[in-house]
Amino acid sequence: MKEEMTSLERTLAALSFKEGDRAPVFLLFTMHGAKLLHMPLRQYLSRSENVARGQLRLRELFGHDCLYPLGYAAAEVEAFGGEVTFFRDGPPNAGRPFIRSSEDIDRLEKPDISKAKAMQEMLRTISLLKEEAEGEVPIVGVAMSPFSLPVMQLGFPSYLDLIYEDRQRFWSLMRVNQEFCVEWANLQLEAGATAIGYFDPVSSTTIIPRSLYLETGHLVAKETIPKIKGPCVTHLASGRCMGIVQDIADTGSVAIGVSSLDDLGEVKREGRGRMAVIGNLNGIEMVRWTRKRAEERVKEAVAKAAQGGGFILSDNHGEIPFQVPWGIMGWVVDAALKHGRYH
Amino acid sequence: MVEAGSLVDRMEIRLLSLDKEGVEQLVGEALVSMSPLELAERVISPALRRIGEGWQQGKVALSQVYVAGKMCDRLLDDVLPRAQQVRKAQPRMAISNLEDYHNLGQRIVWSVLRASGYEVKNYERQEVRSLASKAKEDGIEVLFVSTLMLRSALRVKDLRKELTSNGTSPHLVVGGAPFLFDRSLYLKVKADEMGRDATDAIRIVERISGGPG
């Protein structure tokens, strides 16, 4: 048996296509810490101390390989002045779109992140986690891609209309969002994040055809990712990636978050050693998994993608639903420890 | 007379290429030998169904389904003379997006159903209580509910309760990402059935109204 590695060593081995002691497991919890701390979700997410404490307690409980300081993605639209709706049993959602006319795009300016409360809390969470992680656990920050953020800024249908019908304004929106994304990602890296999850669901082939991706989201990512001063993982948040795997590798991403709709093994092969795969446990279905089902799913993912490294076991969306019970997460980790070892 | 089958092939290609002028030209050609409602039923609806099936198979992207549905919906509105805006015989239908501002699915299903000749009330975003109350007020018989997040998908169960306590029991059809990722979730939330996409929505309506479905 190989010598026990730290979570960071294990993850770096995976990203370098080497077999560590076992395949790393990333449990991407954003809300479960509130349950552990017996706090309403809104209260939990409002303070960096809560989220940091929640993340550390969750890692003590499950022994997984990352810390995930993300509070909620909608914090980015909050910074632009958008509304956020909180729920007691699910992630906060961006409220009514704040860009309601073409002129709103013309007037849009990059917000001042130093005045964005929720984002500042997330930066403090990262700093607190960095102190505790002692360089042994990767801290994964999150930035919405400039190309996908507009779903929360304009609403999905209006954003698609913009992409198809007003390319000039689309690019003007991209300029603002790119500047914002790069600054936000780099602030997280400065605060102590090890890597950035570049969440880009609109680029998925579930949402737009490859031809359109190549002239929009791909160009945006190719311009944005190199300006982020740390490793980036492109995550399509449950969207399919087959057909654009090589294109995503061309953006400089070191890994890709894979949907349960895609075949993990095929995506890894398609990446040809240029990008590790992260995934692809179905978080929605996970809510009702039995121990047997959890073990089957983990075993299947490991069988498809673990050989030769380049694989991190995780959910397929980048966020484990609030409704997934503790017991099931424990079964996932047990199965990963049992089947994910390299010999 | 132009064969409907060949028109469907051409319509599908032009819709997927977002060739608005080409689609308009084809509609003009078809209207020489068929009524606007026949156009919806025999050409537009089958073309949109194929596009929807392409999405189910991962060959077509959601943005293409959205644009195709929207384009056809607008065209049909243009060609249906005002006086004849009675659409197909059908149950009273409505569609809503439960508690989310950013849902694309609801808009797509609404456009595609309308482009297929059906009249569907669009309630846009609603909370459980307001949706149940609107459905009762309008005597809705088929209610399509789209959700984006698991949390809102689970709220469908509350919607069912609210509808029952209002004394209404529309055929409740759910759709959206959570239902695609867990195919049995619709049973848990007490919906009558789930649709994977707009194509399924057309099939369901046709079945209920005794059409080809």
HADDOCK unambig.tbl for C-alpha pairs under 7 A between the chains (distance, minus, plus):
assign (segid A and resid 89 and name CA) (segid B and resid 151 and name CA) 6.69 0.50 0.50
assign (segid A and resid 90 and name CA) (segid B and resid 151 and name CA) 5.63 0.50 0.50
assign (segid A and resid 95 and name CA) (segid B and resid 101 and name CA) 6.23 0.50 0.50
assign (segid A and resid 96 and name CA) (segid B and resid 101 and name CA) 5.86 0.50 0.50
assign (segid A and resid 151 and name CA) (segid B and resid 102 and name CA) 6.59 0.50 0.50
assign (segid A and resid 152 and name CA) (segid B and resid 102 and name CA) 6.68 0.50 0.50
assign (segid A and resid 155 and name CA) (segid B and resid 101 and name CA) 6.65 0.50 0.50
assign (segid A and resid 155 and name CA) (segid B and resid 102 and name CA) 4.75 0.50 0.50
assign (segid A and resid 156 and name CA) (segid B and resid 102 and name CA) 5.30 0.50 0.50
assign (segid A and resid 156 and name CA) (segid B and resid 103 and name CA) 6.33 0.50 0.50
assign (segid A and resid 156 and name CA) (segid B and resid 104 and name CA) 5.66 0.50 0.50
assign (segid A and resid 157 and name CA) (segid B and resid 104 and name CA) 5.87 0.50 0.50
assign (segid A and resid 160 and name CA) (segid B and resid 63 and name CA) 6.84 0.50 0.50
assign (segid A and resid 205 and name CA) (segid B and resid 61 and name CA) 5.89 0.50 0.50
assign (segid A and resid 206 and name CA) (segid B and resid 58 and name CA) 6.79 0.50 0.50
assign (segid A and resid 206 and name CA) (segid B and resid 61 and name CA) 5.09 0.50 0.50
assign (segid A and resid 206 and name CA) (segid B and resid 62 and name CA) 6.06 0.50 0.50
assign (segid A and resid 207 and name CA) (segid B and resid 61 and name CA) 4.96 0.50 0.50
assign (segid A and resid 207 and name CA) (segid B and resid 62 and name CA) 4.62 0.50 0.50
assign (segid A and resid 207 and name CA) (segid B and resid 63 and name CA) 5.66 0.50 0.50
assign (segid A and resid 208 and name CA) (segid B and resid 61 and name CA) 4.84 0.50 0.50
assign (segid A and resid 208 and name CA) (segid B and resid 62 and name CA) 6.23 0.50 0.50
assign (segid A and resid 208 and name CA) (segid B and resid 63 and name CA) 5.35 0.50 0.50
assign (segid A and resid 209 and name CA) (segid B and resid 60 and name CA) 6.85 0.50 0.50
assign (segid A and resid 209 and name CA) (segid B and resid 61 and name CA) 5.31 0.50 0.50
assign (segid A and resid 284 and name CA) (segid B and resid 178 and name CA) 6.40 0.50 0.50
assign (segid A and resid 284 and name CA) (segid B and resid 181 and name CA) 6.06 0.50 0.50
assign (segid A and resid 284 and name CA) (segid B and resid 182 and name CA) 6.20 0.50 0.50
assign (segid A and resid 285 and name CA) (segid B and resid 181 and name CA) 6.45 0.50 0.50
assign (segid A and resid 285 and name CA) (segid B and resid 182 and name CA) 5.09 0.50 0.50
